[in-house]
Amino acid sequence: MDRPINTDALKSEIREAVINRKSNACPMMVRLAWHASGTYDKNSKTGGSNGSTMRFHPESTDDANKGLSISRDMLHLVKVNNPEISYADLWTYAGCCAVEFLGGPQVNHQFGRVDHTDGRYAPENGRLPDAKQGAQHLRDVFYRMGFNDQEIVALSGAHTLGSCHLVRSGFDGPWTRNPLKFDNEYFRNLMFLEWKQKVWDGPVQFVDVQTEELMMLPTDMALKSDPEFRKYAELYANNEEKFFEDFSASFAKLISLGCPEKQPEQVTDLDRESAKFRQAAMHGSLGPVKALSKTADVHQLEKSSGRSALHKAAFWGHVETVEFLTKELNLNVNQQDYNGDTPLHDAARFGHLNVVKVLLEGRANNTVRNNEGKTVLEVAQQYEKHDVSAYLQNFVN
């Protein structure tokens, strides 16, 4: 993509799509990302999240993916608003965001997946784990993808979210008391509670002896009965921080299987100092701004938004910082960000009249139009900032 993705804005759109008055679909988003990725075969180099092949036959018909069309539909408007982002990137990023939204660790996500146009690369059914089976099946499936025993157990910790539903998997019930909180309760329940086989007409599953309100699948119980799996399950039951660390790494690996390799972006010391400089400007911390101006590239723009330190200071109405940036450092008062906004647009939008005056004194151009085609005056009028509008109408360049 030519333009870096504003991940903060994208994350906000995803949050609105999946957490609202109608639902909290975060567990489904984790499942979507997981199932889109978990078809990878390291030997044939097929499957995985690249291509978003779940849209096509035969992957779309896999019983393991029942109900996931709802998850994909929930992200439809996000895709419409961000046509440059592939479904493959959107599904996997939504899964990472969902973990974070529910209190879990941040998961590294690299963009760059593409969408295939048909099902010629869609893997056959049966590559995803079968919950009715045991330890050897887990190893067969996960070793095929390139995971080890520790990673198998860490990824199984995703069961701390959500519940099983009869109409989708044939199983029924939650693993934890709070299915909308990402923590290590799944492992604590698995290792510290007593379990018995549920008496019912459905497939084999287990319920906790004390209340019979929680459930575990045969594949879950394998983590307790298999000696190698058990040592990691015990570790995570006793150490949530370690679980978060290992889950984050394993999930990042999972969603990247079969994806185009991307060289990690090199971040220099100058980049770090420049980011600190922009952050200080955003907070109006004039002392740190002055100090950091000696070690930073003060003109460097934020890669995700195209915004300068002056944009950030003007946005929040920090007059003294704006004066220093314009008069002492000569930052470009007419720099446009990826929305086409200048610092003057930002100041006008939020009614920062004194900042507007400083920018105009610094020869800011009040006729520049942003991506919505609006001048600074039109933005001020749109947000009903009457004092700013009046000043702009009377201002003569």
Secondary structure by P-SEA (a helix, b strand, c coil): cccccaaaaaaaaaaaacccccccaaaaaaaaaaaacccccccccccccccccccccccccccccccaaaaaaaaaaaaaacccccaaaaaaaaaaaaaaaacccbbbbbcbbbbbccccccccccccccccccaaaaaaaaaaacccaaaaaaaacccccbbbbcccccbbbbcccccccccaaaaaaaccbbbbbbbcccccbbbbcccccccccaaaaaaaacaaaaaaaaaaaacaaaaaaaaaaaaaaaaaccccccccccccaaaaaaaaaaaaaaacaaaaaaaaccccccccccccccccaaaaaaaacaaaaaaaacccccccccccccccccaaaaaaaacaaaaaaaaaaacccccccccccccaaaaaaaacaaaaaaaaaaccc
